[in-house]
């Protein structure tokens, strides 16, 4: 791979206090952060091809019919071109797109070929004799379609048709009321026992309750608790090889949640692997799922702050009292339209008076048996949340501790019927690992310097297609406290190549917070912006290693002209 070098300019950097959330300024950075590296992006189309299928309908399925305007007695074969047939085959080429092969067998005659794509679009092609036609098509909505190909030999008064049922590879989101699917502490849908080291708990998703069979991926909030040693949890689709990736990192005595968007195995299940040296308890709550049917597409946003109780943004100023909920409007504000069905958030608690957890749920809904952010007294901790939006366009947040805490909510995207982003799940894979660059797809070398950022290209050729990336980000080997921000880069790969890239504005939202020596993960649904480059900002003053695992991406349709 040809490498590109990135130098971050000190003049454009705005300071923030180490180890706390954005919003409090210090003096400007004393020096420019160290040089970072940008490399050639991965081929996400190739990576996503594991989700592609091939559909066929043989030539023997061709049916002779009377041509339009020509009467022919039933059962009487046409005299000319008796061997006219068409064999059909189609393969997914993207979340919404298909490549069709139409192999025509015919006498030497002029042919009129009509392709009806099943979505109201019709394509007419001219051919002559035996030939292969290769039309491409992009569907505006994911789902199941029936392609009909008709071949008309006008001279010989012969007309045949063949049909092919196809399914797009992309999936759309259906929100689900936050619901508990697994709790090993209570023996709920699992033995009442801790999960042994180097073994897995299996979570049945497809076909449970109102969740249909055949779901492609699921959104789970997974929590590890009652830990007695360090380790990690990996979520992956049952039946596949366990990936070199992690979703939750934990230490002895910690309770750690993290959101996962994970493919579902062919049997409808997800495995949660305990990579620690000792047994742990696991909890899993579902908030939605993806199916290959028209539902709600995803629209990413630059991270936008909607709630900050420290400042009175989105609710009353002051800590949220214990055992208290507040509602905040989402739809119709700050770029989020009316009619959204679910919202993707990063929710942070800071300054809690004692241990507890936050619950995020739809406005007007009941308080669920679920949790989203777990915390201890004085801790600043963030977690990604995907939650249905109430009928009035609001969400509720409950402080389930017995004492007050401040809450910050950043919106990173939303799901709506008008949204076009279809999800392409991937078996989780390591995308970036600054500790072991050769073991990752993008070989980013060296820890990220304090106050610096790494610009990581995900796709730079036609980023109108790829609009968001589902990433599990982990910060480790932290030399001091700080927080991570993730935002799209306004520069293009060409600007980095020719040295004209400008330092992006420092983001005002946080993705995860850490203290010295801690390893902290969090899921982020990152926007690649216009150019498909995502910036990972170390907002602390000391260096830290970055690990990024990718478990899927969102793809928009590029409709045929």
PENOR-V17636 format. One record per helix or strand of 2 or more residues. SS is the DSSP state (@ for helix, = for strand). FROM is the first residue (numbers start at 1). LEN is the number of residues. Records with the same first field share a line. If there is no record, write none. Layout:
SS = FROM-LEN ; FROM-LEN
//
This chain:
= = 3-4 ; 36-4 ; 54-4 ; 63-3 ; 85-8 ; 97-9 ; 110-7 ; 122-7 ; 131-3 ; 136-3 ; 144-10 ; 158-10 ; 171-13 ; 199-6 ; 217-9 ; 231-7 ; 248-3 ; 256-8 ; 269-6 ; 280-12 ; 296-13 ; 324-6 ; 340-11 ; 356-7 ; 373-3 ; 381-8 ; 394-6 ; 405-12 ; 421-13 ; 453-5 ; 466-11 ; 482-7 ; 512-3 ; 520-8 ; 533-6 ; 544-12
@ = 10-3 ; 44-8 ; 59-3 ; 437-3 ; 493-6
//
